[in-house]
Amino acid sequence: MIKILDNKGWFMPAMWTGLVLTVFLTGCIRHKLPEGFPDKDKFAEILSEVHLAEATINQLRINNSRGKTTANNYYHYVLAKYDLTQEKFDTIVNWYLGYPELYQEVYDESIAILSEKQAEWQREVKGIEEQIERERKEKEARAACGREKEISLSV
């Protein structure tokens, strides 16, 4: 085994210790967000709203030239809500893309937000459908009651 030592014999062990400490410390430091960037939770919220805007645009199937303006309005509304420009949003996305594990965490949170909104909307739709059904049955009951009065008056 070859040992490389300086004239005091401590250089290599100190260098290895420094290297190990550097790797350990950089591995333990969480990703420090640049100044003015939204944290994971806020960025997940922003992404979920951007995806909702995209889904709305796709659902409307906007294909004409005016559609692009409408689509841009959806995006600008979401970005303005969070005081972001398109350029700032793109910069934030690119920064998060540099940290795939962190970006995955953000997307997982965004999916959770969208799933909760979907469940909420499904509850609302079910409530609306139940209300419509109740109103239909009441209308049928009133109509049946009116026919019974007509029958009794004609007898």
Residue, then its C-alpha position, 0 to 999 in steps of 0.5 A: m500500500i502506498k502512503i502519501l504523506d507530507n513531511k508532517g504525516w497529517f496532510m492526507p488524513a486531514m484532506w480525507t476528513g475535510l472531503v468526508l465532512t464536505v460531502f456530509l454537510t452538502g448532502c444534509i443541506r436542504h435545497k435553499l430556495p432563491e429569494g422571492f421563490p415560492d416554497k414547496d407548498k405554495f408552488a404546488e398550489i400554483l402548479s395545481e391552478v395552472h393545471l386547472a387552467e390547462a384543463t379548462i382550456n382543453q375542456l373548452r376545446i378552444n381552437n380559433s384565434r380568439g381562443k389563444t387570447t382566452a387561454n392566455n387570460y386563464y394563465h395570466y389570471v393564475l400568475a397574477k393571483y400569485d404576483l408572478t410574470q410568465e418569465k418569473f414562473d418559467t425561472i421558478v420551474n427551471w430552478y425546481l427542475g434542477y432538483p428532481e426529487l424536490y420537484q417530485e415532492v411538489y408535484d405529489e403535493s399538487i396532485a393531492i391538492l387537485s384530488e381534494k378539489q376533485a372530491e369537493w366538486q364531486r360532492e357539490v355535483k352530487g348535492i346539485e343532482e340531489q336537489i334537482e331530483r327533489e325538485r323534480k319529485e315535488k313538481e310531479a307531486r304537485a302535478a299529480c295533486g292538481r290532476e286529482k283536484e280536476i278529477s274530483l271537480s269534474v265528478 
